[in-house]
Amino acid sequence: MSRQRPPSSLPMRAGVSPSCVALPSRGSGTVLDHLAERLPALSRAAWQRRMEAGEVVDERGGAVTPERPFEPGLRIFYYRHLESEPEIPFTEEVLYQDAHLLVADKPHFMPVTPGGRYLQHSLLVRLKRRLGLAELSPLHRIDRDTAGLVLFSVQQRTRGVYQALFREQRIHKQYEAVAGWRADLTFPREHHSRLEESPQFFRMHEVPGAPNSCTRLELLEVAGHWARYRLEPVTGKRHQLRVHMAALGLPLRHDAFYPEVNDPPEGDFSRPLQLLARTLRFTDPLTGEQRCFESRRQLLPLDAQPQQVPDGTLG
């Protein structure tokens, strides 16, 4: 995929910026032949309809017709579109916005970026559509199941200096979580392990070897079998907090992936994962100002949790 900016003749539409695919250095037939073969999620007939509607253009801004011959290396721009996608009946909140940064407070169940079944109901597209910010881009990700803070870059020109905060671990993140309680574990503590992708591609698991992940854990309160924790990821591996808590015998309340996969049916919003990206703190690299943002969302109170702890937890 090319990272070149799209031509000005194909602007953002309904919050969706054009996607780009580069034709290979060798080929034959038509551009339509290649797109139908390379991107089969969209049928040949659908590609043809888009071309006839002028929704597929080349890097020079010219319309790509169904009859256009294959051209080696040509960049093609088009809009991603889903015939249908699940509706997410929750709303994000913008906590802060300036010329360079935007801080959003994301609800549970909403993905940060488009992918799979989600496009218009991703946080990025919702914000771009609502605010008209064509260059808006997330500086980090949190899981679809996790609620809380997501930091965005507003303009491409200054994006790199903020991306460096995450790359160089100069941003302090705190999460809040509800999970079971174990009297035999002492807190505060640190959990170190080596995380790698499991055979189930969407999951992570701990394996022998030099640790590549670290989480600091603090116990905030206990009520019966349940407890509230503060989690501080020192590293940023995918699903790190969920895997580390499950490894301690403390899987997060309503976790559909750890320790076992138990994904709820589509449209079931009754079991939000009890994990919240609570705070973000850093020194602004452009202004030197100390920044601190806090989510306004809340997890379920401990007295609202059921009496039984989830499987895998030792009470």
C-alpha positions as CSV (number, residue, x, y, z in Angstrom):
1,M,0.0,0.0,0.0
2,S,1.2,3.5,-0.8
3,R,1.5,6.2,1.9
4,Q,1.3,9.0,-0.6
5,R,-1.4,11.6,0.1
6,P,-4.5,11.3,-2.1
7,P,-5.1,13.7,-4.9
8,S,-7.1,16.8,-4.0
9,S,-9.8,15.8,-6.5
10,L,-10.8,13.0,-4.2
11,P,-11.5,14.6,-0.8
12,M,-12.7,13.0,2.5
13,R,-16.2,11.8,2.2
14,A,-18.5,11.1,5.2
15,G,-15.4,11.0,7.4
16,V,-13.7,8.5,5.1
17,S,-10.4,9.4,3.4
18,P,-9.5,7.7,0.2
19,S,-7.6,4.4,0.4
20,C,-4.7,3.7,-2.0
21,V,-3.5,0.6,-3.7
22,A,-0.4,0.5,-6.0
23,L,-0.5,-1.7,-9.1
24,P,2.5,-4.1,-9.3
25,S,5.4,-3.6,-11.7
26,R,4.1,-6.3,-14.0
27,G,0.7,-7.2,-15.2
28,S,-1.8,-7.3,-18.0
29,G,-5.5,-6.8,-18.7
30,T,-7.3,-3.9,-17.2
31,V,-7.2,-2.0,-13.9
32,L,-10.6,-3.5,-13.2
33,D,-9.2,-7.1,-13.7
34,H,-6.4,-6.4,-11.2
35,L,-8.6,-4.8,-8.5
36,A,-11.2,-7.5,-8.7
37,E,-8.5,-10.1,-8.2
38,R,-6.4,-8.3,-5.6
39,L,-9.3,-7.0,-3.5
40,P,-12.0,-9.7,-3.8
41,A,-13.9,-8.5,-0.7
42,L,-15.5,-6.2,-3.3
43,S,-17.1,-7.9,-6.3
44,R,-16.0,-7.2,-9.8
45,A,-19.5,-5.7,-10.5
46,A,-19.2,-3.4,-7.4
47,W,-15.8,-2.2,-8.6
48,Q,-17.3,-1.5,-12.0
49,R,-20.1,0.5,-10.5
50,R,-17.7,2.6,-8.5
51,M,-15.6,3.3,-11.6
52,E,-18.7,4.3,-13.6
53,A,-19.7,6.6,-10.7
54,G,-16.3,8.3,-10.8
55,E,-15.3,7.0,-7.4
56,V,-12.0,5.5,-8.5
57,V,-9.2,7.8,-9.6
58,D,-5.5,7.6,-10.3
59,E,-2.6,9.5,-8.7
60,R,-3.1,12.3,-11.2
61,G,-6.7,12.7,-10.3
62,G,-8.0,11.2,-13.5
63,A,-11.0,8.9,-13.5
64,V,-10.3,5.2,-13.8
65,T,-12.8,3.6,-16.2
66,P,-13.6,-0.1,-16.4
67,E,-11.8,-0.4,-19.7
68,R,-8.6,1.4,-18.6
69,P,-5.5,-0.8,-19.4
70,F,-3.2,-2.0,-16.7
71,E,-0.4,0.5,-16.0
72,P,2.6,-0.8,-14.0
73,G,3.2,1.1,-10.6
74,L,0.1,3.3,-11.0
75,R,-1.5,4.3,-7.6
76,I,-5.2,4.0,-7.5
77,F,-7.4,5.8,-4.9
78,Y,-10.9,4.7,-3.9
79,Y,-13.3,5.0,-0.9
80,R,-13.7,2.1,1.4
81,H,-17.4,1.2,1.8
82,L,-19.4,-1.4,3.7
83,E,-22.8,-2.5,2.5
84,S,-23.8,-2.9,6.2
85,E,-22.1,-2.7,9.5
86,P,-23.2,-3.1,13.2
87,E,-24.5,0.0,14.8
88,I,-22.9,1.1,18.0
89,P,-25.4,3.0,20.1
90,F,-22.9,4.9,22.2
91,T,-21.3,8.3,21.6
92,E,-17.7,9.4,22.0
93,E,-16.8,12.7,23.7
94,V,-14.1,15.2,22.7
95,L,-12.3,16.3,25.9
96,Y,-9.7,18.6,24.3
97,Q,-8.8,20.0,20.9
98,D,-6.2,22.5,19.6
99,A,-4.3,22.9,16.4
100,H,-2.1,19.8,17.0
101,L,-3.9,17.5,19.4
102,L,-7.3,16.0,20.1
103,V,-8.3,13.9,23.1
104,A,-11.4,11.7,22.8
105,D,-13.1,9.7,25.5
106,K,-14.2,6.5,23.7
107,P,-17.1,4.3,24.8
108,H,-16.8,0.5,25.1
109,F,-17.4,-1.6,22.0
110,M,-16.2,1.1,19.5
111,P,-13.0,0.4,17.5
112,V,-10.5,3.2,17.2
113,T,-9.9,2.8,13.4
114,P,-11.8,1.1,10.6
115,G,-11.4,-2.6,10.2
116,G,-13.4,-5.7,9.6
117,R,-17.1,-5.0,10.1
118,Y,-16.6,-1.4,11.2
119,L,-16.1,1.8,9.2
120,Q,-18.6,4.6,10.0
121,H,-18.9,3.3,13.6
122,S,-15.1,3.6,14.2
123,L,-14.0,6.4,16.5
124,L,-11.7,7.9,13.8
125,V,-14.3,8.1,11.1
126,R,-16.9,9.4,13.5
127,L,-14.6,12.2,14.6
128,K,-13.5,13.1,11.0
129,R,-17.1,13.2,9.9
130,R,-18.2,15.3,12.9
131,L,-15.3,17.7,12.9
132,G,-14.2,17.8,9.3
133,L,-10.5,17.0,10.1
134,A,-9.2,15.2,7.1
135,E,-5.7,14.7,8.6
136,L,-6.8,13.4,12.0
137,S,-4.9,10.3,13.0
138,P,-4.7,8.3,16.2
139,L,-1.3,8.4,18.0
140,H,-2.0,5.1,19.8
141,R,-4.7,2.4,20.0
142,I,-6.8,0.9,22.7
143,D,-8.9,-2.2,22.2
144,R,-12.5,-2.0,20.8
145,D,-13.6,-3.5,24.1
146,T,-11.8,-0.9,26.2
147,A,-13.3,2.5,27.1
148,G,-11.4,5.7,27.7
149,L,-8.8,8.1,26.4
150,V,-7.4,8.1,22.9
151,L,-4.9,10.8,21.7
152,F,-5.1,12.0,18.1
153,S,-2.8,14.1,15.9
154,V,-4.8,16.8,14.1
155,Q,-2.2,17.6,11.4
156,Q,0.4,15.6,9.6
157,R,3.1,18.3,9.9
158,T,3.5,17.9,13.7
159,R,2.5,14.2,14.0
160,G,6.0,12.9,14.3
161,V,6.9,14.7,17.5
162,Y,3.9,13.3,19.3
163,Q,4.4,9.8,17.9
164,A,7.9,9.9,19.5
165,L,6.3,10.3,22.9
166,F,4.9,6.7,22.6
167,R,7.9,5.3,20.8
168,E,10.3,6.6,23.5
169,Q,7.9,5.8,26.4
170,R,7.7,9.4,27.4
171,I,3.9,9.3,28.0
172,H,2.4,8.0,31.3
173,K,-0.8,6.0,30.9
174,Q,-3.0,4.7,33.7
175,Y,-5.9,2.3,33.4
176,E,-8.6,1.2,35.8
177,A,-9.9,-2.3,35.9
178,V,-12.2,-4.6,37.8
179,A,-11.3,-8.2,38.4
180,G,-11.3,-10.9,41.0
181,W,-9.3,-10.6,44.2
182,R,-6.7,-13.0,45.5
183,A,-5.6,-12.8,49.1
184,D,-2.3,-14.5,48.4
185,L,-1.1,-11.8,46.0
186,T,0.6,-8.7,47.4
187,F,0.3,-5.2,45.8
188,P,1.7,-3.0,44.5
189,R,3.6,-5.3,42.2
190,E,5.1,-5.5,38.7
191,H,4.4,-8.2,36.1
192,H,7.1,-9.0,33.5
193,S,6.7,-11.5,30.7
194,R,7.4,-12.3,27.1
195,L,4.3,-11.7,24.9
196,E,3.8,-13.1,21.4
197,E,0.9,-13.8,19.1
198,S,-0.9,-17.0,19.8
199,P,-2.0,-19.5,17.1
200,Q,-5.4,-17.6,17.4
201,F,-4.1,-14.5,15.5
202,F,-6.2,-12.0,17.5
203,R,-4.9,-13.2,20.9
204,M,-1.6,-12.9,22.7
205,H,0.0,-15.3,25.1
206,E,3.0,-15.5,27.5
207,V,5.9,-17.6,26.3
208,P,9.3,-18.5,27.8
209,G,12.1,-16.1,27.0
210,A,13.4,-12.6,27.9
211,P,10.5,-10.3,29.0
212,N,9.3,-7.8,26.4
213,S,6.4,-6.5,28.5
214,C,5.9,-4.9,31.9
215,T,2.9,-3.7,33.8
216,R,2.7,-2.0,37.2
217,L,-0.3,-3.0,39.3
218,E,-1.9,-1.4,42.3
219,L,-4.9,-2.5,44.4
220,L,-7.4,0.3,44.9
221,E,-10.3,-1.3,46.8
222,V,-11.8,-4.7,47.6
223,A,-15.4,-5.6,48.0
224,G,-16.2,-9.3,48.5
225,H,-14.7,-11.4,45.7
226,W,-14.1,-8.3,43.5
227,A,-11.4,-5.6,43.4
228,R,-10.6,-2.4,41.6
229,Y,-7.0,-2.1,40.2
230,R,-4.8,0.7,38.8
231,L,-2.8,-0.7,35.9
232,E,0.2,1.2,34.4
233,P,1.6,-0.3,31.2
234,V,5.4,0.4,31.0
235,T,5.4,-1.2,27.5
236,G,2.6,-1.2,24.9
237,K,2.1,-4.8,23.7
238,R,-1.3,-5.7,22.2
239,H,-3.7,-7.0,24.9
240,Q,-0.9,-6.6,27.5
241,L,-3.1,-5.6,30.5
242,R,-5.6,-8.4,29.8
243,V,-3.0,-11.1,29.4
244,H,-1.0,-10.0,32.5
245,M,-4.1,-10.0,34.7
246,A,-5.3,-13.4,33.4
247,A,-1.8,-14.8,34.0
248,L,-2.1,-13.7,37.6
249,G,-5.4,-15.6,37.9
250,L,-7.3,-12.3,37.8
251,P,-9.0,-12.1,34.4
252,L,-10.8,-8.8,33.9
253,R,-14.6,-8.8,34.4
254,H,-16.4,-9.5,31.1
255,D,-13.2,-10.2,29.2
256,A,-14.4,-12.1,26.1
257,F,-10.8,-13.2,25.1
258,Y,-8.9,-14.1,28.2
259,P,-8.5,-16.7,29.7
260,E,-10.9,-18.2,27.2
261,V,-12.7,-16.9,24.1
262,N,-16.3,-16.2,24.9
263,D,-17.3,-13.5,22.4
264,P,-20.8,-12.2,22.9
265,P,-23.3,-12.3,20.0
266,E,-23.5,-9.2,17.7
267,G,-25.6,-6.5,19.3
268,D,-25.1,-7.6,22.9
269,F,-23.8,-4.6,24.8
270,S,-24.7,-6.0,28.2
271,R,-21.2,-7.1,29.3
272,P,-18.7,-4.2,28.8
273,L,-15.2,-5.1,29.6
274,Q,-14.2,-3.6,32.9
275,L,-11.2,-1.8,31.6
276,L,-10.9,2.0,31.3
277,A,-8.0,4.1,29.9
278,R,-8.3,6.6,32.8
279,T,-5.4,9.1,32.4
280,L,-2.7,10.3,30.0
281,R,0.2,12.5,31.2
282,F,3.1,13.9,29.2
283,T,5.2,17.0,28.5
284,D,4.0,18.6,25.3
285,P,7.0,18.4,22.9
286,L,6.0,21.6,21.1
287,T,5.2,23.9,24.0
288,G,6.9,22.3,27.0
289,E,3.5,22.4,28.8
290,Q,2.6,19.6,31.3
291,R,-0.5,17.8,29.9
292,C,-2.8,15.7,32.0
293,F,-6.1,14.3,30.7
294,E,-8.6,12.1,32.6
295,S,-11.6,10.1,31.3
296,R,-15.1,11.1,32.5
297,R,-16.3,7.5,32.1
298,Q,-16.8,5.1,35.0
299,L,-16.6,1.4,35.4
300,L,-19.3,-0.5,37.3
301,P,-19.1,-0.1,41.1
302,L,-17.9,-3.1,42.9
303,D,-21.2,-3.6,44.7
304,A,-22.9,-3.9,41.3
305,Q,-20.7,-6.9,40.4
306,P,-22.2,-10.4,40.7
307,Q,-21.3,-12.6,43.6
308,Q,-19.4,-15.2,41.6
309,V,-15.9,-14.5,40.3
310,P,-15.2,-15.5,36.7
311,D,-13.6,-18.8,35.8
312,G,-9.9,-18.7,36.2
313,T,-9.9,-16.5,39.2
314,L,-8.9,-17.7,42.6
315,G,-10.9,-16.1,45.3
